[in-house]
């Protein structure tokens, strides 16, 4: 087991795509899989019926969060008694699922994941076929492109590809696995600097960057961005954990010294809301510093048509509102740490710019969604470290942050010829528009 790797939280994982028969088994009253010998590598040889307490989830992109229930899976060999009593040398392993919402929603083609956690509990996930979250889980555990009928079992989770970093941590937390990250050596400094309170996101982003003075923001923008996001996340969780612990120690008591339930709920909601809002703002803060360090002209949240406010306009608001400024030299960038269906918001944020750009930290967006982005003339940008979560064809079209910055420089110097990478991406987008009949549908 290595700290900071999946092996710190899981003994192993078994993954398969559900066949129609298996989906019918889960959604009927007979939730029992036969022919699951491969699970022996994960669950071991059963002696009688072995019961595993489990957290069972159904995931889809449409839901705000997982549909989660507790249950118990039963692992046994139906032929064990016959071997012992009559010497019949046969084995027939079975796995029984309880009736849950997840089992009732299962359908053919869905992803089934059984992960054994270090505490002995099983995390059982059914992810809807074609969903982004399903693809992300496959990428997380390194089980993409399954083409075998049985379970694919992975019991070693401490390779370099199994490291838990910013994006993998976000995926794990979306399925209820809380990852403990902290940098206690910075806590006293943060408490003194911020007076025991949470600072503004801009101030906290600046502080987190200051703790990595060795990073050159002009060197490798993709690596720099992910390093800054990772560091800020760790420092924020360190400060947050301390402050939550202090509040819980003080308790929740109202004026008449009775338990303040409303105060506890309000505090809990404030923790969740701060986590959600902080990430997006931190993302923009670090990008702003990167763009400035690379001497790019921009405006942040400038107002365009219908009071829209794109996250970044290049070379700026003045150029955008100057009708004589060459439209081909204008660029807009939307910034969303996670996409889901919100990427469509970017399409209406700068009417003068026909091809929009969107930067995200989302891994493994589905082919269906990226095809729609192409048809809507939206170019997706993803840090280079996450490109391997996408298919080979998607990677040909994706931009990374370094290439986007190169594009911005070339647009402000129209006399130079575009690089091969930029030219190739432009041709790909143009071909997709021609294929669409130019309608954007």
Helices and strands as residue ranges (DSSP letters): G 6-8, E 10-17, H 20-27, E 32-34, G 37-39, H 40-43, E 50-59, E 67-77, H 80-86, E 93-96, H 101-105, E 111-117, E 122-127, H 132-141, E 152-154, G 160-162, H 166-174, G 184-186, H 187-194, H 201-210, H 221-250, H 261-293, E 299-300, G 305-307, E 312-314, H 317-320, G 327-329, E 331-336, G 342-348, E 356-360, H 367-375, E 378-382, G 384-389, H 392-397, H 401-411, H 420-435
